[in-house]
Amino acid sequence: MNWRQLLTHLTLLTIAAVLRRDHTRSEIIILPASGTQETAMKGSLSTALLLAGMLAVGSVAAAPRTVTAPDAPRALQADGPVSVKWDDPAKFTEIRQSTNRFEAERGDWVQQLARYVQTSAAKPLQAGQTLDVTLVDIKRAGDYEPWHGPRGSDIRIMRDIYPPRITLQYTLKDASGRIIDEGDARLSDSGYLHNIGLKSDTDPLRYEKRLIDDWVKRQLTSRVTAAR
């Protein structure tokens, strides 16, 4: 087996290992390549898209709801010190600029991320403190590349050029209701495919959740600490 065949073989093994289905998407991770490696990768990608399409057909269950449905929630029920609401998902970059809006809006991923914010952001808060968060914009990691053919149109491709981004507004208050801190936070991770610290390699929202964890650890916690 020469190096080109070996590269193709290893690429297929890697793609097979990261292929996931969660009723909203399948995904393939593509790391940067150049020159003859890129040529080999293209052949592997075509094969992988064919495989992914076949697997997806066999795994489709009842059609999930969409985040843009008229009756979809726009806020979480009050539960603890953190309240989370979000703007109209139809205006989120993830859907507005998607090359496959149908796939981008499927599922309840906005609500899942909101719940994660609610849980993660509650950890550093002191007794009596409250936090109000509004999710203003979300661009999930990866994107769709329909030019690979119909079998690949619903496969989310993870490349460096498709980093996750989240914009949120927050208001932190003390036990008396006085505002301790408030502002906008623009979260992004251009090196998301290379950075470590993922809690799971199977969670389809793992990259976005890491953004939230980083914000809580690096920004929110320092604000809470400064208010003591």
Number of C-alpha atoms within 10 A of each C-alpha: 7 6 9 14 11 12 16 19 15 13 21 18 13 14 21 16 12 14 20 22 18 14 17 22 18 21 24 22 20 17 12 12 11 9 7 9 14 12 14 19 21 13 13 20 22 15 12 20 24 17 17 24 18 13 15 21 10 9 12 13 9 7 10 13 15 20 22 19 12 8 9 14 16 20 18 16 11 10 10 11 19 22 22 24 21 20 14 15 22 16 14 20 16 24 22 15 13 17 17 19 15 11 18 25 24 19 19 17 17 22 19 14 19 23 19 17 21 23 14 17 23 18 13 16 20 15 9 11 21 23 23 16 23 19 25 20 21 23 22 22 26 22 23 22 17 15 9 15 12 13 17 24 18 26 28 24 21 19 19 19 12 19 20 24 20 21 16 18 17 18 15 22 21 19 11 9 11 11 14 16 16 15 10 14 15 14 16 21 20 15 14 20 18 10 11 9 11 14 11 10 11 14 13 19 17 18 26 24 21 20 19 21 19 16 19 19 15 11 12 20 16 12 17 18 11 10 14 7
